[in-house]
């Protein structure tokens, strides 16, 4: 914990100490064990005008320089090429600079910053496989949108929809891990992981994701400088394979988030169905509604041992209806009295599903080769719908090969509350 003390103590010290210079702010990130890469949008390959590059752990050789790419041009053959000029710089930020992801109006122009797959495959940034933990931290100001901030999350270009008309490169999803600005809860810190690179629970989309309890509001990024400077937030995701938990964090706090009646949700209803299919498959015989062809590797049945709470909704001499709350699920169970005077569960339904943390029992997708893997991108991801996604300022991106602790994430969030500085400070 010694590496956290200077940052935690700064909250209680004078404003001068709280202003912490750039070198010390960078050190607070790079000194954390497990660092893979940290882009502050100040460091460049040649120190002045070349591509942004990342800090790494001591002795690391990979710097992961970022390329500017318009993925619509690469996959649809439309639109102009992207350059660094398409990412305006703020000239200040939590670490000395920040770049803007703009609300592009040209449907053929979706710029992003990328580490190509050929430059990251089988490197420390290529976090994958069974037992692999991780954390992604992004310091950002959210102007609008709820989509990707950073990660390896090529969503694929193979979905049949109006936006894919005329596409030239059709590729299956190549998802591994990524941090989003909310998705189903705009402004939350939404961590996303995939075990297969593609979809979940027979849905067309990947659905293993978490959402922090708190959300970052949308703010105008071209407003008064003092208001912009007060609008920084620290988005983060962690995956702890030992606990099988995927957690979203905003400003160092995770918080509990539940979804009531998941069977009614447009997307999470697929997880609801995967839960029921998993339960029915464990019962003798074919149950009403059971689909024998539902793939077992897409079942979703979080551990349910001792309930944390039991609420009796109604009871009679022959029937009881109870809601059992477990760590990740809330289940309504109907018990009926048998002819032998024994209570048996006769029906159940998933009436609540925990979104933060999210139970994730799998490893992270491992592409069979470099050609089958996705790039690491910042600001946007490659996807079929070509939506604008997140817009705003991004002032830093860090990736770690383990789940950071609550104390560590709170310490990193302090950096977003400090007065922004220019790169020379």
C-alpha positions as CSV (number, residue, x, y, z in Angstrom):
1,X,0.0,0.0,0.0
2,X,3.0,2.4,0.2
3,X,2.6,3.4,-3.4
4,X,-0.9,4.7,-2.6
5,X,0.0,6.9,0.4
6,X,1.2,10.0,-1.4
7,X,-2.0,10.2,-3.5
8,X,-4.3,9.5,-0.6
9,X,-2.7,12.0,1.7
10,X,-2.9,14.7,-0.9
11,X,-6.7,15.0,-0.2
12,X,-5.9,16.3,3.3
13,X,-3.0,18.5,2.4
14,X,-2.7,22.1,1.1
15,X,-3.8,23.2,-2.4
16,X,-0.2,23.5,-3.5
17,X,0.4,19.8,-2.8
18,X,-3.0,18.9,-4.3
19,X,-1.8,20.5,-7.5
20,X,0.8,17.7,-7.9
21,X,3.0,18.2,-11.0
22,X,2.8,16.1,-14.2
23,X,5.7,13.8,-13.4
24,X,4.2,12.8,-10.1
25,X,0.8,12.2,-11.5
26,X,2.2,9.9,-14.2
27,X,4.2,8.2,-11.5
28,X,1.1,7.5,-9.5
29,X,-0.3,5.5,-12.4
30,X,2.9,3.8,-13.6
31,X,4.0,2.7,-10.1
32,X,1.0,0.5,-9.6
33,X,1.8,-3.2,-10.0
34,X,0.4,-4.9,-13.0
35,X,0.6,-1.9,-15.4
36,X,0.5,-2.9,-19.0
37,X,0.2,0.4,-20.8
38,X,-0.7,4.1,-20.0
39,X,-1.3,6.7,-22.6
40,X,-1.4,10.3,-21.3
41,X,-1.5,12.0,-24.7
42,X,1.6,13.9,-23.9
43,X,4.3,11.2,-24.5
44,X,5.0,10.6,-28.2
45,X,7.4,8.4,-30.0
46,X,10.0,11.1,-30.7
47,X,9.0,13.4,-27.9
48,X,7.4,16.1,-30.1
49,X,5.2,15.4,-33.1
50,X,5.0,11.7,-33.8
51,X,2.3,9.2,-32.6
52,X,1.2,9.1,-29.0
53,X,2.9,6.2,-27.2
54,X,2.3,4.5,-23.9
55,X,4.3,4.2,-20.7
56,X,4.9,0.7,-19.6
57,X,6.3,-1.1,-16.5
58,X,10.0,-0.8,-15.8
59,X,12.0,-2.7,-18.4
60,X,9.1,-3.0,-20.9
61,X,10.0,-2.5,-24.6
62,X,6.5,-2.2,-26.1
63,X,5.2,1.4,-26.3
64,X,2.1,0.7,-28.3
65,X,2.0,3.8,-30.6
66,X,-1.5,4.9,-31.7
67,X,-2.5,5.2,-35.3
68,X,-5.4,7.4,-36.5
69,X,-7.9,5.4,-38.5
70,X,-11.3,5.9,-40.1
71,X,-12.7,2.4,-39.8
72,X,-15.5,3.1,-42.3
73,X,-12.9,3.7,-45.0
74,X,-11.1,0.4,-44.0
75,X,-14.3,-1.7,-44.1
76,X,-16.7,0.0,-46.4
77,X,-14.2,1.7,-48.7
78,X,-15.9,5.1,-48.1
79,X,-14.9,8.3,-46.5
80,X,-11.6,10.0,-46.1
81,X,-8.6,8.9,-44.2
82,X,-8.2,10.0,-40.5
83,X,-5.3,11.9,-39.2
84,X,-4.2,13.2,-35.8
85,X,-5.8,16.5,-36.8
86,X,-9.2,14.8,-36.3
87,X,-8.6,14.6,-32.6
88,X,-8.4,18.2,-31.3
89,X,-6.2,18.6,-28.3
90,X,-7.2,20.5,-25.1
91,X,-3.7,21.5,-24.1
92,X,-4.4,20.5,-20.5
93,X,-5.9,17.6,-18.6
94,X,-5.4,15.3,-15.6
95,X,-1.9,14.4,-17.0
96,X,-1.2,17.5,-19.1
97,X,-3.3,17.0,-22.2
98,X,-6.5,15.5,-23.5
99,X,-7.9,14.7,-26.9
100,X,-11.4,15.1,-28.2
101,X,-13.7,12.5,-29.7
102,X,-16.1,14.7,-31.7
103,X,-19.7,14.1,-32.6
104,X,-19.0,13.4,-36.3
105,X,-21.9,14.2,-38.7
106,X,-20.4,12.5,-41.8
107,X,-21.8,8.9,-41.7
108,X,-18.7,7.7,-43.6
109,X,-16.2,9.2,-41.0
110,X,-15.7,7.4,-37.7
111,X,-12.1,8.1,-36.6
112,X,-10.5,6.2,-33.7
113,X,-7.0,5.7,-32.3
114,X,-5.7,2.2,-32.7
115,X,-2.9,-0.2,-31.8
116,X,-3.2,-2.7,-34.7
117,X,-3.5,-6.4,-33.9
118,X,-0.1,-7.1,-35.5
119,X,1.5,-4.8,-32.9
120,X,-0.2,-6.3,-29.9
121,X,-0.9,-10.0,-30.5
122,X,0.6,-12.1,-27.7
123,X,2.0,-9.0,-26.0
124,X,1.0,-8.0,-22.4
125,X,-1.8,-5.8,-23.9
126,X,-3.4,-8.9,-25.4
127,X,-5.2,-9.9,-22.1
128,X,-6.9,-13.2,-22.7
129,X,-7.4,-16.8,-21.5
130,X,-8.6,-18.5,-18.4
131,X,-7.7,-17.0,-15.1
132,X,-6.6,-13.6,-16.6
133,X,-7.7,-10.6,-14.6
134,X,-7.6,-7.0,-15.8
135,X,-8.5,-3.4,-15.2
136,X,-9.1,-0.6,-17.7
137,X,-9.1,3.0,-16.4
138,X,-10.1,6.0,-18.5
139,X,-10.1,9.7,-17.3
140,X,-12.8,11.4,-19.4
141,X,-15.3,14.2,-19.7
142,X,-18.5,12.8,-21.3
143,X,-20.2,15.2,-23.7
144,X,-22.7,12.6,-25.1
145,X,-23.1,9.0,-26.0
146,X,-22.7,5.7,-24.1
147,X,-20.3,3.6,-26.2
148,X,-16.7,2.5,-26.1
149,X,-13.9,4.4,-24.4
150,X,-11.0,1.9,-24.8
151,X,-10.2,-1.8,-25.2
152,X,-10.0,-4.8,-27.6
153,X,-13.6,-4.9,-28.8
154,X,-13.9,-5.4,-32.6
155,X,-17.7,-6.0,-32.6
156,X,-17.6,-7.4,-36.1
157,X,-19.1,-6.2,-39.4
158,X,-21.1,-9.2,-40.2
159,X,-24.6,-8.1,-38.9
160,X,-27.2,-7.7,-41.5
161,X,-28.6,-4.2,-41.2
162,X,-29.0,-1.1,-43.3
163,X,-25.6,0.2,-42.3
164,X,-23.7,-2.8,-43.6
165,X,-25.0,-2.3,-47.2
166,X,-22.0,-2.2,-49.6
167,X,-19.5,-3.4,-47.0
168,X,-16.3,-4.7,-48.4
169,X,-14.7,-6.4,-45.4
170,X,-17.0,-8.7,-43.4
171,X,-15.5,-10.0,-40.2
172,X,-16.9,-11.9,-37.2
173,X,-16.7,-10.3,-33.8
174,X,-13.3,-10.2,-32.1
175,X,-14.2,-9.0,-28.7
176,X,-12.0,-9.5,-25.6
177,X,-12.4,-6.6,-23.1
178,X,-13.4,-3.0,-23.2
179,X,-14.6,-0.1,-21.0
180,X,-17.8,1.7,-22.2
181,X,-19.4,4.9,-21.1
182,X,-22.6,3.2,-20.0
183,X,-24.4,1.3,-22.9
184,X,-27.7,0.4,-21.3
185,X,-27.1,3.0,-18.5
186,X,-25.6,6.0,-20.2
187,X,-22.8,7.6,-18.2
188,X,-22.1,4.6,-16.0
189,X,-18.7,2.8,-16.1
190,X,-19.6,-0.3,-18.2
191,X,-17.1,-3.1,-18.3
192,X,-17.5,-5.6,-21.1
193,X,-15.8,-9.0,-21.6
194,X,-16.4,-11.9,-24.0
195,X,-15.5,-15.6,-23.8
196,X,-16.0,-16.2,-27.6
197,X,-15.4,-12.9,-29.3
198,X,-19.0,-13.0,-30.6
199,X,-22.4,-13.0,-29.0
200,X,-24.0,-14.1,-25.8
201,X,-27.1,-16.2,-24.9
202,X,-28.1,-16.6,-28.6
203,X,-28.6,-12.8,-28.9
204,X,-26.9,-11.0,-31.7
205,X,-24.8,-8.9,-29.2
206,X,-22.3,-9.7,-26.5
207,X,-24.1,-9.2,-23.1
208,X,-21.5,-10.0,-20.4
209,X,-21.3,-6.4,-19.0
210,X,-21.5,-4.5,-15.7
211,X,-22.7,-1.0,-14.9
212,X,-21.5,1.2,-12.0
213,X,-24.2,2.6,-9.8
214,X,-23.2,6.2,-10.3
215,X,-23.3,7.9,-13.7
216,X,-21.3,10.8,-15.2
217,X,-23.6,13.5,-16.5
218,X,-23.3,14.8,-20.1
219,X,-21.7,18.2,-20.1
220,X,-20.9,20.7,-23.0
221,X,-17.2,20.3,-23.7
222,X,-16.9,23.7,-25.4
223,X,-18.3,25.6,-22.3
224,X,-16.3,27.9,-19.9
225,X,-12.8,26.5,-19.2
226,X,-13.4,26.4,-15.4
227,X,-16.6,24.3,-15.9
228,X,-14.9,21.9,-18.3
229,X,-12.0,21.5,-15.8
230,X,-14.4,20.5,-13.0
231,X,-16.1,17.8,-15.2
232,X,-13.4,15.1,-15.2
233,X,-14.4,11.6,-14.1
234,X,-12.5,8.4,-13.7
235,X,-14.2,5.5,-15.4
236,X,-12.9,2.0,-14.7
237,X,-13.7,-1.7,-15.0
238,X,-12.1,-4.7,-13.3
239,X,-12.4,-8.4,-13.8
240,X,-11.4,-10.6,-10.9
241,X,-11.4,-14.2,-12.1
242,X,-11.0,-15.6,-8.6
243,X,-14.3,-14.1,-7.7
244,X,-15.8,-14.4,-11.2
245,X,-16.9,-10.8,-10.9
246,X,-16.9,-8.0,-13.6
247,X,-17.3,-4.6,-11.9
248,X,-17.7,-1.1,-13.1
249,X,-16.3,1.8,-11.1
250,X,-17.0,5.6,-11.4
251,X,-14.7,7.9,-9.5
252,X,-13.5,5.0,-7.4
253,X,-16.9,3.7,-6.3
254,X,-18.6,0.6,-7.7
255,X,-22.0,0.5,-6.0
256,X,-24.8,-2.1,-6.4
257,X,-26.9,-2.0,-9.5
258,X,-29.8,-4.4,-10.1
259,X,-32.1,-4.9,-13.0
260,X,-35.7,-5.7,-12.0
261,X,-37.7,-8.0,-14.2
262,X,-34.9,-8.8,-16.6
263,X,-37.2,-10.9,-18.8
264,X,-38.8,-7.6,-20.0
265,X,-35.6,-5.9,-21.0
266,X,-34.9,-5.7,-24.7
267,X,-31.4,-7.2,-24.4
268,X,-31.0,-8.8,-20.9
269,X,-34.1,-10.9,-21.6
270,X,-31.6,-13.1,-23.4
271,X,-29.8,-13.6,-20.1
272,X,-33.1,-14.3,-18.4
273,X,-33.8,-17.0,-20.9
274,X,-30.3,-18.4,-20.5
275,X,-30.9,-18.6,-16.7
276,X,-34.2,-20.5,-17.1
277,X,-32.7,-22.9,-19.7
278,X,-29.8,-23.6,-17.4
279,X,-32.2,-24.3,-14.5
280,X,-34.5,-26.5,-16.5
281,X,-31.6,-28.5,-18.0
282,X,-30.7,-29.6,-14.5
283,X,-34.1,-31.0,-13.8
284,X,-35.1,-34.6,-14.7
285,X,-37.1,-34.9,-17.9
286,X,-38.1,-32.2,-20.4
287,X,-39.6,-29.1,-18.7
288,X,-42.3,-26.9,-20.2
289,X,-40.4,-24.2,-22.2
290,X,-37.1,-26.1,-22.1
291,X,-35.1,-26.0,-25.4
292,X,-32.8,-29.1,-25.6
293,X,-30.9,-27.4,-28.4
294,X,-29.9,-24.4,-26.2
295,X,-26.1,-24.6,-26.0
296,X,-24.9,-25.5,-22.6
297,X,-21.9,-23.1,-22.9
298,X,-24.5,-20.2,-23.1
299,X,-26.4,-21.2,-19.9
300,X,-26.3,-18.5,-17.2
301,X,-26.8,-19.8,-13.7
302,X,-24.9,-17.8,-11.0
303,X,-24.2,-19.6,-7.7
304,X,-27.3,-19.7,-5.4
305,X,-26.4,-21.3,-2.1
306,X,-27.7,-19.5,1.0
307,X,-29.9,-16.6,0.2
308,X,-29.1,-13.2,1.7
309,X,-32.8,-12.5,2.2
310,X,-36.1,-14.3,1.8
311,X,-39.4,-12.5,1.4
312,X,-42.7,-14.4,1.6
313,X,-45.1,-12.8,-0.9
314,X,-48.0,-15.0,-0.1
315,X,-48.8,-18.2,1.6
316,X,-51.6,-20.7,2.0
317,X,-52.0,-24.2,3.4
318,X,-50.8,-25.7,0.1
319,X,-48.7,-23.0,-1.6
320,X,-46.0,-20.5,-0.8
321,X,-44.5,-17.8,-3.0
322,X,-41.1,-16.5,-1.9
323,X,-38.5,-14.2,-3.3
324,X,-35.0,-15.3,-2.6
325,X,-32.1,-12.8,-3.0
326,X,-28.7,-14.2,-3.7
327,X,-25.4,-12.5,-4.6
328,X,-26.2,-12.1,-8.3
329,X,-29.9,-13.1,-8.6
330,X,-33.3,-12.4,-7.2
331,X,-35.6,-15.5,-7.7
332,X,-39.3,-15.9,-7.2
333,X,-40.0,-19.5,-6.2
334,X,-43.4,-21.2,-5.9
335,X,-43.5,-24.1,-3.4
336,X,-46.4,-26.5,-3.3
337,X,-47.3,-29.1,-0.7
338,X,-47.1,-32.6,-2.1
339,X,-49.4,-35.6,-1.3
340,X,-46.7,-36.7,1.1
341,X,-47.0,-33.4,3.0
342,X,-43.6,-32.2,1.8
343,X,-42.8,-28.7,0.3
344,X,-41.3,-28.8,-3.2
345,X,-40.3,-26.0,-5.6
346,X,-42.6,-26.3,-8.5
347,X,-41.8,-23.1,-10.5
348,X,-39.3,-20.3,-10.5
349,X,-38.6,-17.1,-12.3
350,X,-35.7,-14.7,-12.4
351,X,-37.1,-11.4,-11.2
352,X,-33.9,-9.5,-10.5
353,X,-30.4,-9.7,-12.0
354,X,-27.3,-8.0,-10.6
355,X,-25.6,-5.7,-13.1
356,X,-22.8,-4.6,-10.8
357,X,-20.9,-6.7,-10.1
358,X,-21.8,-9.0,-13.0
359,X,-21.1,-12.7,-12.6
360,X,-18.8,-13.9,-15.3
361,X,-17.5,-17.6,-15.0
362,X,-15.5,-17.7,-18.2
363,X,-12.1,-16.8,-19.4
364,X,-11.4,-14.0,-21.9
365,X,-11.6,-14.8,-25.6
366,X,-8.4,-16.1,-27.0
367,X,-8.1,-15.6,-30.8
368,X,-6.6,-18.5,-32.5
369,X,-4.1,-16.3,-34.4
370,X,-3.3,-12.7,-35.0
371,X,-5.5,-12.6,-38.1
372,X,-8.5,-13.5,-36.0
373,X,-7.9,-11.0,-33.3
374,X,-9.0,-7.4,-32.9
375,X,-7.1,-4.2,-32.4
376,X,-6.9,-2.1,-29.2
377,X,-8.8,1.1,-29.9
378,X,-9.5,4.4,-28.1
379,X,-12.5,6.6,-28.6
380,X,-14.5,4.1,-30.7
381,X,-14.6,0.5,-31.7
382,X,-15.2,-1.2,-35.1
383,X,-18.8,-2.2,-35.4
384,X,-21.6,-2.8,-37.9
385,X,-23.9,0.0,-37.0
386,X,-21.3,2.8,-37.4
387,X,-22.9,4.9,-34.6
388,X,-21.2,8.1,-33.4
389,X,-20.7,6.6,-29.9
390,X,-19.0,8.4,-27.0
391,X,-18.1,12.0,-27.5
392,X,-16.1,14.2,-25.2
393,X,-12.5,14.6,-23.9
394,X,-10.2,11.7,-23.0
395,X,-7.3,12.6,-20.8
396,X,-5.7,9.3,-20.1
397,X,-6.1,5.5,-20.6
398,X,-4.4,2.8,-18.5
399,X,-4.6,-1.0,-18.7
400,X,-3.5,-3.4,-15.9
401,X,-3.2,-7.2,-16.0
402,X,-5.1,-7.6,-12.7
403,X,-8.1,-6.4,-10.9
404,X,-7.1,-3.2,-9.0
405,X,-8.3,-2.9,-5.5
406,X,-10.9,-0.4,-4.2
407,X,-8.2,1.6,-2.5
408,X,-6.1,1.8,-5.7
409,X,-9.1,2.8,-7.8
410,X,-10.1,5.5,-5.3
411,X,-6.5,6.8,-5.4
412,X,-6.5,6.9,-9.2
413,X,-9.8,8.8,-9.2
414,X,-8.2,11.5,-7.1
415,X,-6.3,12.5,-10.2
416,X,-9.5,13.4,-12.0
417,X,-10.5,15.8,-9.2
418,X,-7.2,17.7,-9.2
419,X,-6.8,20.9,-11.1
420,X,-6.0,20.0,-14.7
421,X,-2.4,20.9,-15.8
422,X,-0.6,21.7,-19.0
423,X,2.0,19.3,-20.3
424,X,4.9,21.5,-19.3
425,X,3.8,21.6,-15.6
